[in-house]
Amino acid sequence: MMMMAFPASAQVVCLSASNTAPHSVAAQEAYPAQLEAMLHARGYTGRVANGGISGETTAGMLSRLDRAMPPGTRIVVLQPGGNDARRGIAGDRNANVIQIIGRLKARQIAVIMVENEMLGALIRQGYGSDGIHLTAEGYRELAIQLLPEVARPWGYPRVEMSRGQRAVRGA
C-alpha cells in the first residue's frame, strides 16, 4: 500500500461545541478521533484536533478562533451547533459563522461545514443519545461521512462513503 502523507505541518481542526467535545462518550469515540483513525487506516498521516467545547456558542468559537488554529492548520470542520438558539441569541449565529469562515479562508484554510440537519438525520436514524448528541456509533457514522470531504483538499483519491448521504458541504 502506498503511503500518502499530509505536509508535515498539515492539520485538521474540528471546531464546535458538545457534539465535537464530545458529550457522553470517551474522547477516542468522538468523531475527530474516529476520523483521524480512518485517515490513518487509509495511509494518510496528520493529526485531527478536537476543538470542541461543550456549551459553546458561535461567538465563543469566533473569539477563540486564532488560538484554536495551530500553525499548519489546513482544514477546519465547522459545526456551529445549536447553543446560540438555546441561549436566545440565534440571530447572531449567521453573522458569526460568516466571520469565522471569512477569517479561515483569509488564512487559506479549507472549511467543511457540518449543519445541524446532518446531526439530526443521524439522531433520527437511531444514533442519538439524548435527542441532541450522538452515540459512539453516531460519531463513527459522522466520521465516515466527513472522510471524503477531509481528503479532498489535498487532491487524494476519492474515498467512498458507506451511505449515500451528502449532508456535508464545503463552505
C-alpha positions as CSV (number, residue, x, y, z in Angstrom):
1,M,0.0,0.0,0.0
2,M,1.3,3.4,-1.0
3,M,1.6,5.8,2.0
4,M,0.2,9.3,1.3
5,A,1.4,12.0,3.8
6,F,-0.1,15.3,4.6
7,P,2.6,18.0,4.6
8,A,4.5,17.9,7.9
9,S,2.5,20.9,9.2
10,A,-0.9,19.8,7.9
11,Q,-3.7,19.7,10.4
12,V,-7.4,19.3,10.6
13,V,-9.2,21.1,13.4
14,C,-12.8,20.2,14.3
15,L,-14.4,23.4,15.8
16,S,-17.7,23.1,17.5
17,A,-19.4,22.6,20.9
18,S,-20.5,19.4,22.7
19,N,-21.1,17.3,19.6
20,T,-17.4,17.6,19.0
21,A,-16.1,17.9,22.5
22,P,-17.6,15.0,22.9
23,H,-20.7,14.5,25.1
24,S,-21.4,11.2,26.9
25,V,-18.7,9.2,25.0
26,A,-15.0,8.7,25.6
27,A,-12.6,11.0,23.7
28,Q,-11.4,8.2,21.4
29,E,-15.1,7.7,20.4
30,A,-15.7,11.3,19.4
31,Y,-15.8,11.9,15.6
32,P,-12.4,13.8,15.4
33,A,-10.6,10.8,16.9
34,Q,-12.5,8.3,14.7
35,L,-11.9,10.5,11.6
36,E,-8.1,10.5,12.4
37,A,-8.1,6.7,12.8
38,M,-10.0,6.3,9.5
39,L,-7.5,8.6,7.7
40,H,-4.5,6.7,9.2
41,A,-6.1,3.4,8.2
42,R,-6.0,4.6,4.6
43,G,-2.4,5.7,4.7
44,Y,-2.9,9.4,5.3
45,T,-0.8,10.9,8.1
46,G,-1.6,14.0,10.0
47,R,-3.5,15.0,13.1
48,V,-7.2,15.7,13.6
49,A,-7.5,18.0,16.6
50,N,-10.6,18.2,18.7
51,G,-11.5,21.9,19.1
52,G,-14.9,21.3,20.7
53,I,-16.1,22.9,23.9
54,S,-19.4,21.9,25.4
55,G,-21.9,24.7,25.6
56,E,-20.0,27.0,23.3
57,T,-21.8,29.5,21.0
58,T,-20.6,30.7,17.7
59,A,-19.5,33.9,19.4
60,G,-17.2,31.8,21.6
61,M,-15.9,30.0,18.6
62,L,-15.2,33.3,16.9
63,S,-13.4,34.7,19.9
64,R,-11.1,31.7,20.3
65,L,-10.6,31.1,16.6
66,D,-7.0,32.1,16.3
67,R,-6.0,30.2,19.5
68,A,-7.8,27.1,18.2
69,M,-5.9,27.0,14.9
70,P,-2.3,25.9,15.4
71,P,0.3,26.7,12.7
72,G,-0.2,24.4,9.8
73,T,-3.9,24.0,10.0
74,R,-5.2,23.2,6.5
75,I,-8.8,22.2,7.1
76,V,-11.5,23.2,9.7
77,V,-14.6,21.1,10.2
78,L,-17.0,23.7,11.5
79,Q,-20.2,22.5,13.2
80,P,-21.8,25.7,14.7
81,G,-24.3,23.7,16.7
82,G,-27.5,24.9,18.4
83,N,-26.3,26.6,21.5
84,D,-27.0,30.1,20.1
85,A,-30.7,29.2,19.7
86,R,-30.8,27.6,23.2
87,R,-29.4,30.8,24.7
88,G,-31.7,33.1,22.8
89,I,-29.0,34.6,20.6
90,A,-29.8,32.7,17.3
91,G,-29.8,36.0,15.4
92,D,-26.0,36.2,15.9
93,R,-25.3,32.8,14.5
94,N,-25.2,33.5,10.8
95,A,-23.0,36.7,11.2
96,N,-20.6,34.8,13.4
97,V,-20.4,31.8,11.1
98,I,-19.7,34.2,8.1
99,Q,-16.9,35.9,10.1
100,I,-15.4,32.5,11.1
101,I,-15.4,31.3,7.5
102,G,-14.0,34.5,6.2
103,R,-11.2,34.6,8.7
104,L,-10.3,30.9,7.9
105,K,-10.4,31.4,4.2
106,A,-8.2,34.5,4.5
107,R,-5.6,32.1,6.0
108,Q,-6.2,29.7,3.1
109,I,-7.8,27.1,5.4
110,A,-10.4,25.0,3.8
111,V,-13.8,24.9,5.7
112,I,-16.1,21.9,5.8
113,M,-19.4,22.9,7.2
114,V,-21.5,20.4,9.2
115,E,-25.0,21.7,9.6
116,N,-27.4,20.7,12.4
117,E,-29.6,18.9,9.9
118,M,-26.8,16.3,9.4
119,L,-26.7,15.5,13.1
120,G,-30.4,15.5,13.3
121,A,-30.6,12.9,10.5
122,L,-28.1,10.7,12.3
123,I,-30.2,11.0,15.5
124,R,-33.4,10.1,13.6
125,Q,-31.6,7.0,12.3
126,G,-31.1,5.9,15.9
127,Y,-27.6,7.2,16.6
128,G,-28.7,9.7,19.2
129,S,-28.1,9.5,23.0
130,D,-30.4,12.3,24.2
131,G,-32.0,13.9,21.2
132,I,-29.1,16.4,20.8
133,H,-25.9,14.4,21.0
134,L,-24.7,11.3,19.1
135,T,-23.7,7.9,20.4
136,A,-20.2,6.5,19.7
137,E,-21.7,4.7,16.6
138,G,-23.3,8.0,15.6
139,Y,-19.9,9.7,15.8
140,R,-18.5,6.9,13.7
141,E,-21.2,7.5,11.0
142,L,-20.4,11.2,11.1
143,A,-16.7,10.5,10.6
144,I,-17.5,8.2,7.7
145,Q,-19.5,11.0,6.0
146,L,-16.7,13.5,6.6
147,L,-13.9,11.3,5.4
148,P,-14.2,12.1,1.6
149,E,-14.6,15.8,2.3
150,V,-11.5,15.9,4.5
151,A,-9.4,14.0,1.9
152,R,-10.5,16.2,-1.0
153,P,-8.5,19.5,-0.3
154,W,-5.2,17.5,-0.8
155,G,-6.4,16.0,-4.0
156,Y,-6.4,12.5,-2.6
157,P,-8.3,9.8,-4.4
158,R,-12.0,9.8,-3.7
159,V,-12.9,8.0,-0.5
160,E,-16.2,6.3,-0.8
161,M,-18.8,6.7,1.9
162,S,-20.7,3.8,3.4
163,R,-24.0,5.5,2.8
164,G,-25.3,7.9,0.1
165,Q,-25.9,10.8,2.4
166,R,-24.5,14.2,1.3
167,A,-25.3,16.5,4.3
168,V,-21.7,17.8,4.5
169,R,-20.7,20.7,2.3
170,G,-17.6,22.8,1.8
171,A,-18.1,26.4,2.8
